[in-house]
Amino acid sequence: MKDKFSKVSRRPDADRRLSQNNRVGRALRLLQLIQGRGRYNAKEIASELECSERTVYRDLQVLEMAGIPWIFDEDFHCYRVRPGWHFPVMNLTPDELLGQATATAIANATGLQMGTGAKPTTRKLAATLPAEKQKVLEDAEQLVSVLDLKLADHSRSHEVIRTIQWALLDRKQLTGQYASPYQQKPVKLTLHPYRLCLARQAWYLVARPADGAAPKTYRVARFKSVRALGTAAEVPEDFDLKAYFGNAWGVFRGQETYDVALLFTKDAAPLVTETTWHATQKVKQHADGTATLSFRVDGMDEILWWVLGWSGRVKVIGPQKLRELVVDQLQKAIEFNQA
């Protein structure tokens, strides 16, 4: 009889651990609420945590047993943690808090598609800080914004980016369909991922094909599908992203290196010189208001299209090959628009 009842009443260890974990997680979320600047009574906490008020009271007892001094504020009819009590945290400076808030604003910018982790992280951090530092974070989040980044459309790439990020962290190979502009149909790739980087307004994956000897650069938005494999990725420990890109104007490095010199008109000079366009950039201002910008670049295709964007206000001093390419493209543009 004893064995019969013990089998009926005994809960599996896995279920009991799951229940305990859920309770701890709910208690921590409760603590986050009452430690913040909001005002929550038992009914409001129950609504936020999607549980009963009776469960809220039990979780408050858990916090009390853990030594967390909560009180019920009679003036505002809400639960709070006793003023002056905080979990031990890093001694963050105002500049560090501002940096965290700025990073959160950037991560939430349209087009980056970096997931939703930054904002909750900032909120959890704020819950552990004194009131004056909480205010720095909250005010900075409201006052710092990132608008109109002119990024490539990654609205359909959120899961692709997330899959790539986890594959990089777990050091796993990737496989998927990639729509190259140089192929008629998407091709199937198996890749050893090296790095994910934001460059020239788009996300790119640097990875070595499983059947290749050297890494290549893939535009993330061109992946039609991607998934991580269980197979380990082979990533050289000494891989250097800057060395890989070399002096490429953007993300595609050419075989030859060119010394480029461009003379900008008086009206364009103030605009073009207020931005650093390339790591090798050098600027020479002239007495007549014009300016010469010089660069050393690996490959000419990408800088060609940048120069064309300044048409009518820039003259190619060298090399001769770049000048000829610019003239050729402008002639094609004239013919196309006169037809």
N, C-alpha and C positions, 0 to 999 in steps of 0.2 A: 504493500500500500504506500509506503514511504517513497519507493522508487517511482511509482506511478505519478504521484503528485509532484515530485521534484522535476520530472520530465516536462510536465505541463506548465509549471510556473517559471521554469528557468528560461531566461532570454538568451539568445545567442550572443557571444561576446562581441561580434562585429556590430550587431544592432545596438548594443549598449554603448559601445565606443562612438558610434555615429550619433546617438542621442546626446552624449556628453559633449561631443565636438560642436553640435548645433547649438547647444545651450551656451557654451563658452563664446561662440561666435556672436550669438544674439546679445549676450551680456556686454561684449566689447562694443557692439554697435550702439547699445543703449548708453554706454559710457561716452561714446563719441558725441551723441546728441546732447547730453546734459552738461558736457564740458564745453560745448560751443557757445556761441552768443545767442542762439535761439532760446525760445521759452516753450518747454514741453511739460504738460501734466501727464498723468497716467493714460488718459484716453488718447491723447495725441501721440504718445510714445507707442501705444498699442497699434495705432493706425500706421505709423511709420514702419514698425517692425512686423506688421501683419500677424499679430498674435493677440491674445486676450489680455485684459487688464490684470487678471489674476496672475498670468505669466509674467507681466511687468513687475509686479510686486515680488515675485519669487526671484527674478533676476536682480532686483535692487538688493535683496538679501545676499545674493552671491557677491555683489560688489562690496557690500558692507563687510562680509566675511573675508574678503581679499584685502581689507584695510583701506578701501577707498572712501573717504569721508563725504558722502553726499548728504544734502539737506533738502527740505522742502521750503521754498521761499514763499512765505505767506503773503508778502506784498504783491508778488507777480503770479502767484498760484502756479508755480512750476518747480521742477526738480533741478538742482544745481550741485556741482561739486564745490566743496567748501573753498572760499576764496584763498588764493595763495598756495593751493596744493596742485602739483603737477607731476606727471611722470618725469623721471630724469631724461633730459634731451640735450642734444648738442647746443652749445652756446652760439646760436646763429646771429650774425650781425645784420643790421638793417640792409646792407648791400647784398648779403647772401639771400635774405628774404625777398628782396626786390628781384634778384636773379631767378629765384624759384618761380615767382609770379610771372616774370617775363617768359620763362621757358614754358610755363603752362599756357600762356596766351599764344605762343608760337605753335605749340603742339596741337592746339585746337583750331588753328587756322584752316580755312577751306582750301582743299587741294593737297595738303600734306598727308592726310589719311594716316596719322600715326596712332590711331586708337584712342581710347578714352581713359587711359591710366593716369595721365598727368593731373587732371583736375581732382579726382578722388585722393590722390597722393597729397596734394597741397592741402586739401580739407582735413585729412587725417593729421598732417603735420601741424596745422593750425590748432587742432583740438588739444595738442599737448603744450601749447605755448602760452605765456602770460598774455593778458588782454591787450597790452600795447603792441605786442608783436603780432597778435592775431589781426589787429587793425591794419598794420602795415601790409600784410598779405591780402586782406580783403579789399583795401583801398586800391592797391596796385593792380589786382585782378580787374577791378572796374575801370581803371583809368588807362591801362595799357592794352592796346588792341593791335591786331595784325590784319590788315585789309588788302585785298586786291593784289595778291602776290604774283599774278600772271603765270601761274604754274600750269603744267600740262594737266589734262583732266585725269585724275586718279580716282574719280568717284566710284568706278567699278573695280578698283584694284585693292580695296581695303583688305580683303581676305588673302589676296596674293601677297601683299606686303607683310601681313601678319605671319603667313606661312613661311616666308623667306626669313623673317626675323628669328623665328623659333628654330628653323633649320640651322641658321648661323650659330645661335646660342648652343644648340644641342650637337653641332658639328655633324649634321646628317646630309646626305645627298638629296637633291631635288629632281623631280621629273615633271614634265608638263609639255603643253603645246605652245609654241612661240610663233607669232605672225611676223616674220621678217619682211621688210619692204622689198627685199631683193629675191623673195621666193613667192611663187604663185599661190601656194597653199601653206597653212601653218605646219611647222615641222615639230617632231617630237624630240625633246632634248632630255638628257640625263646629265646633271651638273654637279660639280663640287663647288659649292658657294664660298666665296672668299670675303666679299664685303658688299654692303648695301649703302649707297651714298646718294645724296641729293646734290645734283650739279646741273647748272644751266637750265633751271626751272623744271626739272623732271627727276624722278627716282630711277636709279640705274643699279643693276646687279652685276658685280664683277665675279665671274665664275669660270671654272675650267670644264669644258665638255669632257665627259667620261672617256670619249674616244679621241681626245686631243691632248697635246703636250703643253699648251700655253693657255692662260686665261683670256677671256673675251669680255666685252661689255655688252650687256643686254638692257634694253629699255623696259622697265617694269610694266608699263601700260600695254605693252605688246604681248604679254603673256595671256593666253586665252584660258589656261588652267595651269595649276601647279600644286604639287603635293610633296610632302617629305617622305623619304624612304627610310627604312630601318637600317640601311647600310651607312657606315661611317664615311664622312667626307674627308678627303685628304687635303689639308690646308697647310701650306708651308709656314713654318713659324717665323721666318724672316720676311714674309711678304710685306711690302711697303706700298701703300696705295699711291702716295705722291710720286714714288719712283716709277710705278706702273703707268701713271698718266703722263709723266715727264713734263714736257712743255707743250702738251696739247692745248689748243685754244679752248676746247670744251672738254669732251670726254672721249673723243676718238683720235688717237695718236697716229700721225702719219709716219712714213718711213724716213723722210728727209727733214732736216732742220733748216729754217729760213730766218734771216734777219730782215724784219719788216720795218719800213719807215713810212709814216703817213703824215702829210701836211694838212692841217685843218684850217679852215677859213676863220676870219676874225669873229664872226657871229657864232661859229660852232665851238671855238676853242674853250670858252668858259664852261660849256656844257660837258664836253668830252673829258676835260681834265679834272672834273670834280668826282670822277669815279675811277677806281683802280680796276681795269678790265682784265689784267693778266699779271701773274707774279713777276714777270720779267719787264714790266712796263717802265719806261723812262720818258720823261717829259722835258721838252725844251721850249720855253716861251720866247717869242720874238718881239722885237721892238714895235712892229706894226700890228700887234695884237693877235697874230696867228700863232700856232703851236705845232710842234712836231712831236708825235708819239712814236716810240720805237719799241719793238717786241722781238723776242726770239721764240719762234714757235715750231713745233713738230707737226708738219702737215699744213696744208693750205686751204682745204675745203671749208672748214668751219670759220676761219677768219674772213674768207671771201664774202660770206653772207653778212657778216657784221659790217664790213666795209661798205657793202652795197646799201646798207641801211642809212649811211651818211652821204648818199649820192648827191652831188652838187655842192658839197661842202668839204670834200676831202680829195686830196690828190695822192696817188701812190708814188712815192719816191723810189721805192724798191721793195722787193726784187721785180725785175722785168716780167717774170712769169705771172705774178699777182696782178700787175697792171693789165696785162693782156687778158687775163680771166675776167677782170672787172669790166673792161671795154666790151668783151664778147657778150657778157650777160646783159649789159645795158643796151647793146644793139639788138639783142633778142627781145628785150622788153619793149623797145621802141617799135620793132616790127610787129610784135604781138598786139600792141595797143593801137596801131595804125590800120590793122586789117579790118 
